[in-house]
Structures are given as C-alpha cells and as structure tokens.
Amino acid sequence: MSVLKATGLIEAEIHALESTGQYAPSQVATVTCITEEGMVELAHWIYERGPMPEHKL
C-alpha cells in the first residue's frame, strides 16, 4: 500500500500497530480511494490480462 500511495495511485492512511512478528512491524492500511491515475493503471492491467477465468466450486 505504501508504494501505491507514494506513486499517487491510491489515497490511504497507513498506521503502525504493535509488532507481533520478529522481522517487521505490523501495519494496517485503510484505502480511502483509487485516484484517476490508479484507475487508468487498473484499466491497463485488466486489459492486458484479459477476462478473469471462472472459478468452479
């Protein structure tokens, strides 16, 4: 989330939590919106990948 926020593709709030692991501090992120630039990138990504395959349960 921090990379997407830093590149301007989303707006988000990122907060540190009490560390529960031995290697990295835990964080929680709340995405408040996908920016216009993010929507363009998402559309490119979807177009390049094509339709998602159907999943059968």
C-alpha positions as CSV (number, residue, x, y, z in Angstrom):
1,M,0.0,0.0,0.0
2,S,2.8,2.4,0.8
3,V,4.2,2.1,-2.8
4,L,0.7,2.6,-4.4
5,K,0.2,5.7,-2.1
6,A,3.7,7.1,-2.8
7,T,3.1,6.8,-6.6
8,G,-0.2,8.5,-6.4
9,L,-2.4,5.6,-7.4
10,I,-4.4,5.5,-4.2
11,E,-5.2,7.6,-1.2
12,A,-4.7,5.7,2.1
13,E,-4.0,6.0,5.7
14,I,-1.2,3.7,7.0
15,H,-0.8,3.2,10.7
16,A,1.8,1.2,12.7
17,L,0.5,-1.4,15.1
18,E,2.2,-3.1,17.9
19,S,4.7,-5.5,16.5
20,T,3.7,-9.2,16.5
21,G,6.4,-10.7,14.3
22,Q,10.2,-10.9,14.8
23,Y,11.1,-9.3,11.4
24,A,8.9,-6.4,10.7
25,P,6.5,-4.1,12.5
26,S,2.8,-4.8,11.7
27,Q,0.8,-2.1,9.9
28,V,-2.8,-1.5,8.9
29,A,-3.9,0.5,5.9
30,T,-7.2,2.0,5.0
31,V,-7.6,2.8,1.4
32,T,-9.9,5.8,1.0
33,C,-10.0,6.0,-2.8
34,I,-8.3,5.0,-6.0
35,T,-7.1,8.1,-7.8
36,E,-7.7,8.8,-11.5
37,E,-4.2,7.7,-12.2
38,G,-4.8,4.5,-10.3
39,M,-8.0,3.8,-12.3
40,V,-6.0,4.2,-15.5
41,E,-3.4,1.8,-14.4
42,L,-6.0,-0.7,-13.2
43,A,-7.7,-0.5,-16.6
44,H,-4.4,-1.1,-18.4
45,W,-3.7,-4.1,-16.1
46,I,-7.2,-5.6,-16.7
47,Y,-6.9,-5.0,-20.4
48,E,-3.5,-6.7,-20.7
49,R,-4.5,-9.7,-18.6
50,G,-7.9,-10.2,-20.2
51,P,-11.0,-11.5,-18.5
52,M,-10.6,-13.5,-15.3
53,P,-11.2,-17.2,-15.6
54,E,-14.4,-18.5,-14.0
55,H,-13.9,-20.4,-10.8
56,K,-16.0,-23.5,-10.1
57,L,-16.6,-24.6,-6.6
